Amino acid sequence: MKTTIVIPTYNEKENIEDLINFILDLNIEDLNILVADDNSPDGTGEIVLKISEKYPSVGLLSRKKKRGRGFAGIEGFLKAMSDGADYIIEMDADFSHHPRYIPDLLKKIPSCDIVIASRFIPGGMDEDRGLYRKIVTIMAGFYIRSLLNINIRDVSSGYRCFKREVFETIDLEDMISSGPPIVIEILYKARLKNFSIVEIPIIFKDRVRGKTKLDYITLLESLVMVLRLRQMHKKGFI
């Protein structure tokens, strides 16, 4: 089965080469890497392009329009599907989503439709974060699960593996999220279509190199998106 790992990036020059090399060293058969880069001014795309010259399984999707985590992810997923991927993994480039868990995702995906790398099930952990951020994350998760009726512990995890049928069914081109809330929107629409979702434990660590793109504005956008999705469902739009 062909697998494509989609990695949305913006200014990840300090991490992207090490991440790609770690994934390549896993020696997983029929696995491809697609970096969806939002025209990073730090040269992330150029690093990926240089690596792709040596490793044909590494590709660069250089994006100059409609920048944002949501748009990058969607375009990456569509490209992976057009290239024939059976399984699609999404992950961040900063090693908070450590690539050592990729074999665990692929081991589980044949028996379900979506596998989520989860901090909040037995064996998982959210390390290296202050108490305040942990409390905010827990409260936001409770809010999302309650309003959208999603029985998943780590609803905001962006480290996931999908069967291509999920993306074919939920219509990626009809997504409304342009930023990080895309993670919640895809999960919610997949749940409404009754796709089977399983969580596996991971240890999540904050990035060591580079600057985080997540802030309290992003959190607020996510909470507003939850309300928007709930209202759209009530009105029969999704």
C-alpha positions as CSV (number, residue, x, y, z in Angstrom):
1,M,0.0,0.0,0.0
2,K,1.3,3.4,-1.0
3,T,1.7,6.0,1.8
4,T,2.3,9.7,1.5
5,I,3.3,11.8,4.5
6,V,2.1,15.4,4.1
7,I,4.1,18.0,6.0
8,P,2.8,21.6,5.9
9,T,5.6,24.1,6.5
10,Y,6.4,27.7,7.1
11,N,9.9,28.7,8.1
12,E,11.1,25.3,9.2
13,K,14.7,25.4,7.9
14,E,16.0,24.3,11.3
15,N,13.9,21.1,11.4
16,I,13.0,20.0,7.9
17,E,16.2,18.3,6.8
18,D,16.5,16.3,10.1
19,L,12.9,15.3,9.9
20,I,13.1,14.1,6.4
21,N,16.3,12.1,7.1
22,F,14.7,10.5,10.1
23,I,11.7,9.4,8.1
24,L,13.9,8.1,5.3
25,D,15.9,6.1,7.8
26,L,12.8,4.3,8.9
27,N,13.1,2.4,5.5
28,I,9.3,2.0,5.1
29,E,8.4,0.4,1.8
30,D,6.4,2.5,-0.7
31,L,6.5,5.6,1.5
32,N,6.7,9.1,0.0
33,I,7.2,12.5,1.7
34,L,5.4,15.6,0.4
35,V,6.3,19.0,2.0
36,A,3.6,21.6,1.4
37,D,5.6,24.8,1.9
38,D,3.9,28.2,2.1
39,N,6.8,30.0,0.3
40,S,8.9,30.2,3.4
41,P,11.2,33.2,3.4
42,D,13.8,31.3,5.4
43,G,14.5,28.9,2.5
44,T,12.7,25.8,3.8
45,G,11.5,25.0,0.2
46,E,15.0,25.2,-1.2
47,I,16.2,22.7,1.4
48,V,13.5,20.3,0.5
49,L,14.1,20.7,-3.3
50,K,17.8,19.9,-2.8
51,I,16.9,16.7,-0.9
52,S,14.4,15.7,-3.6
53,E,17.2,15.7,-6.1
54,K,18.8,12.9,-4.3
55,Y,15.7,11.1,-3.1
56,P,12.8,10.8,-5.6
57,S,10.4,9.8,-2.8
58,V,10.7,13.3,-1.4
59,G,8.6,16.0,-3.1
60,L,8.0,19.8,-2.7
61,L,4.6,21.5,-3.1
62,S,5.6,25.2,-3.3
63,R,2.6,27.3,-2.5
64,K,2.4,31.1,-3.2
65,K,-1.3,31.7,-3.0
66,K,-4.0,31.1,-0.3
67,R,-1.3,30.6,2.4
68,G,-2.3,29.0,5.7
69,R,-2.1,25.7,7.5
70,G,-5.6,24.7,6.3
71,F,-5.0,25.5,2.7
72,A,-1.5,23.8,2.7
73,G,-2.9,20.6,4.3
74,I,-5.8,20.4,1.8
75,E,-3.6,21.0,-1.2
76,G,-1.1,18.4,0.1
77,F,-3.8,15.8,0.7
78,L,-5.2,16.4,-2.8
79,K,-1.8,16.0,-4.4
80,A,-1.1,12.8,-2.4
81,M,-4.4,11.4,-3.6
82,S,-3.7,12.3,-7.2
83,D,-0.4,10.5,-6.9
84,G,-2.2,7.4,-5.8
85,A,-1.7,7.3,-2.1
86,D,-3.7,4.7,-0.2
87,Y,-2.8,6.0,3.2
88,I,-2.1,9.7,4.0
89,I,-0.3,10.8,7.1
90,E,-0.3,14.5,8.2
91,M,2.3,15.8,10.7
92,D,4.1,19.0,11.7
93,A,7.7,19.6,10.9
94,D,9.0,20.6,14.3
95,F,9.5,17.2,15.9
96,S,6.6,17.7,18.3
97,H,5.1,15.0,16.1
98,H,8.0,12.6,16.3
99,P,8.4,10.5,13.2
100,R,9.3,7.4,15.4
101,Y,5.5,6.9,15.7
102,I,4.9,6.6,11.9
103,P,5.3,2.7,12.0
104,D,2.7,2.6,14.8
105,L,0.2,4.6,12.7
106,L,0.7,2.4,9.7
107,K,0.4,-0.8,11.8
108,K,-3.0,0.3,13.0
109,I,-4.6,1.9,9.9
110,P,-5.6,-1.3,8.1
111,S,-8.1,-2.0,10.8
112,C,-9.8,1.4,10.9
113,D,-10.3,4.6,8.8
114,I,-8.4,7.2,10.8
115,V,-5.6,6.8,13.4
116,I,-4.9,9.7,15.7
117,A,-1.6,10.1,17.5
118,S,-2.9,11.0,21.0
119,R,-1.5,12.7,24.0
120,F,-4.5,11.9,26.2
121,I,-4.9,8.2,26.3
122,P,-3.0,5.7,28.5
123,G,0.6,5.7,27.5
124,G,0.4,9.2,25.9
125,M,1.8,12.4,27.4
126,D,2.0,16.1,26.9
127,E,5.5,17.0,28.0
128,D,7.5,20.2,28.3
129,R,4.6,22.5,28.6
130,G,3.8,24.8,31.5
131,L,0.8,24.1,33.7
132,Y,-1.2,27.0,32.2
133,R,-0.9,25.7,28.7
134,K,-1.8,22.2,29.7
135,I,-4.9,23.5,31.5
136,V,-5.9,25.6,28.4
137,T,-5.4,22.5,26.1
138,I,-7.5,20.3,28.4
139,M,-10.3,22.8,28.7
140,A,-10.3,23.5,24.9
141,G,-10.5,19.7,24.3
142,F,-13.5,19.4,26.6
143,Y,-15.2,22.3,24.9
144,I,-14.7,20.7,21.4
145,R,-15.7,17.2,22.4
146,S,-18.9,18.5,24.2
147,L,-20.1,20.8,21.4
148,L,-19.3,18.5,18.5
149,N,-20.1,15.2,20.3
150,I,-16.8,13.7,19.4
151,N,-15.7,10.8,21.5
152,I,-12.0,11.3,20.9
153,R,-9.6,12.3,23.7
154,D,-7.1,14.3,21.6
155,V,-9.4,16.2,19.2
156,S,-6.8,18.8,18.3
157,S,-4.1,16.4,17.3
158,G,-2.7,17.2,13.9
159,Y,-0.7,14.0,13.7
160,R,-3.0,11.5,12.0
161,C,-3.2,8.8,9.4
162,F,-6.1,8.5,7.0
163,K,-7.3,6.0,4.4
164,R,-7.9,7.8,1.1
165,E,-11.6,7.0,1.2
166,V,-12.0,9.4,4.1
167,F,-10.8,12.4,2.0
168,E,-12.8,11.2,-1.1
169,T,-16.0,11.1,1.0
170,I,-15.8,14.3,3.1
171,D,-14.9,16.5,0.0
172,L,-11.6,18.3,0.8
173,E,-12.4,21.1,-1.6
174,D,-15.5,22.0,0.4
175,M,-13.6,22.8,3.7
176,I,-14.0,26.2,5.2
177,S,-11.0,26.4,7.5
178,S,-7.9,28.2,6.3
179,G,-5.8,27.7,9.4
180,P,-5.1,25.2,12.1
181,P,-8.9,24.7,12.8
182,I,-8.8,22.5,9.7
183,V,-7.7,19.7,12.0
184,I,-11.0,19.9,13.9
185,E,-13.2,20.4,10.8
186,I,-11.8,17.2,9.1
187,L,-12.3,15.2,12.2
188,Y,-15.8,16.4,12.7
189,K,-16.9,15.8,9.1
190,A,-15.3,12.3,9.2
191,R,-17.3,11.5,12.4
192,L,-20.5,12.6,10.8
193,K,-19.8,10.1,8.0
194,N,-19.3,7.4,10.6
195,F,-15.7,6.6,9.8
196,S,-14.0,4.5,12.4
197,I,-11.4,6.5,14.4
198,V,-8.7,5.0,16.7
199,E,-6.2,6.7,18.9
200,I,-2.6,5.5,19.7
201,P,-0.5,7.0,22.4
202,I,2.4,9.3,21.8
203,I,4.6,11.6,23.8
204,F,4.2,15.1,22.6
205,K,7.0,17.5,23.2
206,D,7.2,21.2,22.3
207,R,9.5,22.3,19.6
208,V,13.1,22.9,20.5
209,R,14.1,24.8,17.3
210,G,12.2,27.4,15.4
211,K,9.3,29.5,16.4
212,T,5.8,28.2,17.1
213,K,2.9,29.4,14.8
214,L,0.3,28.7,17.5
215,D,-1.0,31.5,19.7
216,Y,-4.1,32.6,21.5
217,I,-5.6,34.0,18.3
218,T,-5.3,30.6,16.8
219,L,-7.0,29.1,19.9
220,L,-9.8,31.6,19.6
221,E,-10.3,30.9,15.9
222,S,-10.6,27.2,16.7
223,L,-13.2,27.8,19.4
224,V,-15.2,30.0,17.0
225,M,-14.9,27.3,14.3
226,V,-16.4,24.8,16.6
227,L,-19.5,26.9,17.0
228,R,-19.7,27.5,13.3
229,L,-19.5,23.8,12.5
230,R,-22.1,23.0,15.0
231,Q,-24.5,25.6,13.5
232,M,-23.9,24.4,10.0
233,H,-24.7,20.8,11.0
234,K,-27.9,21.9,12.8
235,K,-29.0,23.8,9.6
236,G,-28.2,20.7,7.4
237,F,-25.3,22.3,5.6
238,I,-22.9,19.5,6.6
